[in-house]
Amino acid sequence: MEGECGAAAASGPGPEESNGAAPVPTPTSAPARRRRKAAKKRKEAAAAIPRGRPKSGRVWKDPGKKRFSHMIQDKALRTSWARKMKERQERKLVRDLARQLQEGKQREREEKKRRREENLKRRLENERKAEIVQVIRNPLKLKRAKKKQLRRVEKRDTLALLQKTPVRRKAATE
């Protein structure tokens, strides 16, 4: 008897329990009872299947987690036309700025390339001007020359050197 009273006292004193009779269940809604029964069945089913050791060996992993794709997502709220136009304008400005930066870099590269070519051309011209040229008029000298000397010989257009006119001197004025 003591165990029954203890159980009755734990559930809470009610008007029906004062005379020592069995507790009468209070009327609850039928859908709530069905939900509780369904939840209880699910828990029992889950408890019935023992969880084995995972194949991967990662025992700390929780198998109950759902994938991101199973998550229910709400549709985004519609944006106003003005806001959409403003965002489009901002995107256009960013695109234009990026294009200008690329064009600037391209111009700098082309300018650098052009300067490099000019410097190389100028350097070659200066080397040609600084050369000490000796015109070989007798081809037999080339036949007699040794290989080492022939390696140094380079052909040039010497027409301008041969046709150079001597510098004119001004006549003394009286």
Phi, psi and chi 1 to 4 in degrees:
 res  aa     phi    psi   chi1   chi2   chi3   chi4
   1 MET       -  -34.2  -77.8  -53.5  -88.2      -
   2 GLU   -67.2  -34.6 -168.2  178.3  -69.1      -
   3 GLY   -66.1  -35.7      -      -      -      -
   4 GLU   -70.8  -39.6  -70.5  174.7   14.8      -
   5 CYS   -67.2  -37.8  -68.9      -      -      -
   6 GLY   -63.7  -39.9      -      -      -      -
   7 ALA   -68.2  -38.4      -      -      -      -
   8 ALA   -68.9  -36.7      -      -      -      -
   9 ALA   -69.4  -32.0      -      -      -      -
  10 ALA   -69.7  -34.7      -      -      -      -
  11 SER   -76.6  -17.0   63.8      -      -      -
  12 GLY   114.7  138.7      -      -      -      -
  13 PRO   -72.5  138.3   24.7  -29.3      -      -
  14 GLY  -134.4  170.8      -      -      -      -
  15 PRO   -67.2  -28.8   15.5  -21.6      -      -
  16 GLU   -75.9  -25.6  -63.2   83.4   27.3      -
  17 GLU   -82.9  -10.2  -63.3  175.3   59.1      -
  18 SER   -65.3  -31.2   60.3      -      -      -
  19 ASN   -89.2   -0.3   61.3    5.9      -      -
  20 GLY    88.3    7.1      -      -      -      -
  21 ALA   -80.5  166.9      -      -      -      -
  22 ALA   -65.0  145.0      -      -      -      -
  23 PRO   -66.9  140.9   20.7  -27.8      -      -
  24 VAL   -98.8  128.3  177.9      -      -      -
  25 PRO   -66.6  141.2   20.7  -28.3      -      -
  26 THR   -78.8  147.1   56.9      -      -      -
  27 PRO   -69.6  126.3   20.4  -26.7      -      -
  28 THR  -120.5  164.6   56.2      -      -      -
  29 SER   -71.2  144.8   63.9      -      -      -
  30 ALA   -65.2  -42.0      -      -      -      -
  31 PRO   -63.2  -35.1  -20.5   27.5      -      -
  32 ALA   -64.8  -41.0      -      -      -      -
  33 ARG   -64.0  -40.6  -97.1 -175.4  -70.9  159.9
  34 ARG   -64.2  -41.1  -90.7 -169.3 -115.0  126.7
  35 ARG   -62.2  -43.1  -91.2 -172.8  -98.9  132.3
  36 ARG   -64.4  -39.8  -86.6 -176.6  -80.3  176.5
  37 LYS   -64.5  -43.1  -80.6 -174.1  178.5  179.4
  38 ALA   -63.8  -42.1      -      -      -      -
  39 ALA   -63.6  -39.6      -      -      -      -
  40 LYS   -65.2  -41.1 -166.9  174.4 -179.2 -178.1
  41 LYS   -63.6  -41.3  -80.2 -175.2 -178.6  178.4
  42 ARG   -62.7  -42.9  -83.9 -163.4  -60.0  -96.5
  43 LYS   -63.4  -41.2  -78.4 -175.6 -178.7  178.7
  44 GLU   -65.1  -41.5  -72.9  173.9    4.9      -
  45 ALA   -63.7  -41.6      -      -      -      -
  46 ALA   -66.9  -36.9      -      -      -      -
  47 ALA   -74.7  -26.0      -      -      -      -
  48 ALA   -68.5  -37.0      -      -      -      -
  49 ILE   -88.5  113.2  -57.6  169.9      -      -
  50 PRO   -72.3  143.2   23.5  -29.0      -      -
  51 ARG   -84.9  117.1 -174.2  170.3  164.5 -126.6
  52 GLY   -85.6 -179.8      -      -      -      -
  53 ARG   -76.5  129.7 -172.0  176.1  174.9   86.4
  54 PRO   -64.4  149.5   -7.4   13.9      -      -
  55 LYS   -61.2  -38.6  178.1   93.4  174.3 -177.0
  56 SER   -70.9  -19.4   62.9      -      -      -
  57 GLY    87.7    0.8      -      -      -      -
  58 ARG   -89.0   84.1  -62.7  176.5  179.4  176.6
  59 VAL   -72.5  -18.8  -68.1      -      -      -
  60 TRP   -81.5  -10.7   60.9   89.3      -      -
  61 LYS   -72.2  142.7  -71.1  -78.0 -172.0  172.3
  62 ASP   -94.0  117.7 -176.0   18.3      -      -
  63 PRO   -76.4  -12.2   28.8  -33.7      -      -
  64 GLY   -79.9   -5.6      -      -      -      -
  65 LYS   -72.8  139.5  -72.7 -173.3  178.1  173.9
  66 LYS   -91.5  158.1  -59.5  -73.8 -176.5 -159.3
  67 ARG   -76.4  160.1  -70.3 -176.0 -177.4  -90.5
  68 PHE   -64.5  -32.9 -177.8   74.5      -      -
  69 SER   -69.0  -22.5   58.1      -      -      -
  70 HIS   -83.5   -9.4  -68.8  -61.7      -      -
  71 MET   -71.6  135.5 -161.7  167.7   72.9      -
  72 ILE   -79.7  126.7  -61.6  167.8      -      -
  73 GLN  -114.2  141.1  -65.6  175.0  -12.6      -
  74 ASP   -83.0  153.2  -66.4  -23.0      -      -
  75 LYS   -73.0  143.7  -72.5 -174.4  179.2  179.4
  76 ALA   -68.2  148.3      -      -      -      -
  77 LEU   -68.8  146.3  -63.0  171.8      -      -
  78 ARG   -73.0  137.4  -70.0 -177.5 -179.6  160.7
  79 THR   -90.4  154.6   55.7      -      -      -
  80 SER   -74.2  159.6   65.8      -      -      -
  81 TRP   -63.3  -40.1  179.6 -105.9      -      -
  82 ALA   -63.5  -42.6      -      -      -      -
  83 ARG   -66.3  -38.3 -174.7  171.9  174.6 -171.3
  84 LYS   -63.2  -42.4 -164.6  178.7  -81.1 -171.1
  85 MET   -65.4  -38.6  -72.8  -67.7  117.5      -
  86 LYS   -63.9  -44.4 -174.8  179.0  175.7 -175.4
  87 GLU   -63.8  -39.7  -72.3  175.0   -2.2      -
  88 ARG   -63.0  -41.6 -173.2  178.0  -72.6  176.3
  89 GLN   -62.8  -42.4 -172.5   71.7   20.7      -
  90 GLU   -63.6  -41.9  -73.0  174.5    1.5      -
  91 ARG   -61.5  -40.7  -80.4 -162.1  -54.7  -92.3
  92 LYS   -64.0  -42.0 -171.9  178.2  178.4 -173.8
  93 LEU   -62.6  -42.8  -73.3  172.0      -      -
  94 VAL   -63.5  -42.4  168.8      -      -      -
  95 ARG   -62.4  -44.1 -139.9  178.9  -58.8  126.1
  96 ASP   -62.8  -42.0  -71.0  -16.3      -      -
  97 LEU   -63.2  -43.0 -177.1   65.0      -      -
  98 ALA   -63.1  -40.5      -      -      -      -
  99 ARG   -65.3  -40.8 -171.5  171.8   39.9   77.8
 100 GLN   -62.7  -41.3  -74.4  176.5   -3.5      -
 101 LEU   -62.7  -41.7  -70.3  172.3      -      -
 102 GLN   -64.7  -42.5  -77.7 -178.7  -21.4      -
 103 GLU   -63.3  -39.9  -73.3  175.0   -2.6      -
 104 GLY   -61.4  -44.6      -      -      -      -
 105 LYS   -63.2  -40.3  -74.9 -178.9 -177.5  178.2
 106 GLN   -63.1  -43.5 -178.2   69.2   21.7      -
 107 ARG   -61.5  -42.8  -87.0 -162.4  -57.5  -88.7
 108 GLU   -61.6  -41.4  -73.1  175.8   10.5      -
 109 ARG   -63.7  -43.6  -79.8 -164.2  -64.9  -95.5
 110 GLU   -64.5  -41.1  -72.2  173.3    0.6      -
 111 GLU   -62.9  -42.6 -178.4   67.0   26.1      -
 112 LYS   -63.5  -42.4 -158.2  172.2 -175.6  179.7
 113 LYS   -63.5  -43.6 -174.2  177.6  177.4 -177.7
 114 ARG   -63.4  -43.8 -170.9 -179.2   56.1   77.3
 115 ARG   -62.7  -39.9  -88.5 -171.8  -74.3  140.0
 116 ARG   -62.6  -42.5 -168.8  167.7   49.1 -119.6
 117 GLU   -64.0  -42.2  -72.3  172.7   -5.3      -
 118 GLU   -62.5  -43.6  -73.4  176.1    1.3      -
 119 ASN   -62.7  -40.8  -71.7  -17.0      -      -
 120 LEU   -64.4  -42.6 -170.2   64.7      -      -
 121 LYS   -62.8  -45.3 -167.9  175.3  179.1 -178.6
 122 ARG   -62.5  -39.9 -160.8  177.0  -37.2  117.4
 123 ARG   -63.2  -42.4 -171.3 -180.0  -61.2  131.8
 124 LEU   -63.4  -42.0  -76.0  171.4      -      -
 125 GLU   -61.9  -43.1  -73.2  175.2    6.6      -
 126 ASN   -64.9  -37.9  -71.8  -19.7      -      -
 127 GLU   -63.5  -42.4  -77.3  178.4    8.4      -
 128 ARG   -63.9  -39.4  -68.5  -86.6  166.7   91.4
 129 LYS   -66.2  -35.9  -76.9 -179.8 -169.6  174.3
 130 ALA   -82.7   -6.5      -      -      -      -
 131 GLU   -67.4  146.1  -79.2  178.6  -16.1      -
 132 ILE   -97.7  115.0  -61.2  169.8      -      -
 133 VAL  -107.0  135.2  179.2      -      -      -
 134 GLN  -125.0  115.2 -177.4 -179.1   -3.0      -
 135 VAL   -79.3  127.9 -179.3      -      -      -
 136 ILE   -99.3  110.8  -59.7  173.4      -      -
 137 ARG   -92.4  -24.8  -72.5 -167.6  171.3   91.9
 138 ASN   -98.4  110.6 -173.4    3.4      -      -
 139 PRO   -67.3  -17.7   12.3  -16.2      -      -
 140 LEU   -67.0  -26.4  -68.3  174.5      -      -
 141 LYS   -62.9  -36.6  -78.0 -174.5 -177.5  177.0
 142 LEU   -66.7  -34.5  -70.6  172.5      -      -
 143 LYS   -67.8  -34.9  -63.3 -114.2 -178.7 -170.7
 144 ARG   -82.3  -18.4  -74.0 -176.4  -59.1 -142.3
 145 ALA   -67.1  151.0      -      -      -      -
 146 LYS   -82.0  166.0  -65.6  176.5 -176.8  170.1
 147 LYS   -59.1  -42.2  -94.5 -169.2  178.9 -179.7
 148 LYS   -61.2  -40.4 -147.5  170.7 -163.2  178.8
 149 GLN   -69.6  -37.0  -71.3  173.8  -33.9      -
 150 LEU   -66.8  -29.1  -75.4  173.5      -      -
 151 ARG   -65.1  -31.8  -80.8 -166.6 -157.6  112.7
 152 ARG   -79.2  -21.3  -80.0 -156.5 -140.0  141.8
 153 VAL   -73.9  132.3  173.2      -      -      -
 154 GLU  -127.9  144.5  -69.1 -179.3   16.9      -
 155 LYS   -84.5  139.1  -71.1 -175.2  178.8 -179.4
 156 ARG  -138.7  160.5  -68.5  -83.6 -173.2  -90.5
 157 ASP   -82.3  103.8 -176.3   23.4      -      -
 158 THR  -100.5    9.6   56.0      -      -      -
 159 LEU   -58.8  -39.7 -170.8   61.8      -      -
 160 ALA   -66.2  -37.4      -      -      -      -
 161 LEU   -68.6  -39.2  -72.9  170.8      -      -
 162 LEU   -70.6  -31.9  -67.0  173.3      -      -
 163 GLN   -92.5    6.5  -69.8 -179.4  -12.9      -
 164 LYS   -60.6  131.5 -109.5 -171.4 -167.0  172.7
 165 THR   -92.1  144.7   55.8      -      -      -
 166 PRO   -63.7  152.4   16.7  -23.7      -      -
 167 VAL   -68.5  129.2  178.5      -      -      -
 168 ARG   -78.6  138.5  -66.0 -178.7 -172.8  168.6
 169 ARG  -100.8  139.9  -65.9 -175.7 -173.2  167.1
 170 LYS   -70.3  138.5  -69.9 -174.5 -179.8  178.4
 171 ALA   -71.4  142.3      -      -      -      -
 172 ALA   -65.8  127.9      -      -      -      -
 173 THR   -85.6  144.2   54.2      -      -      -
 174 GLU   -97.8      -  -66.0  173.1   16.0      -
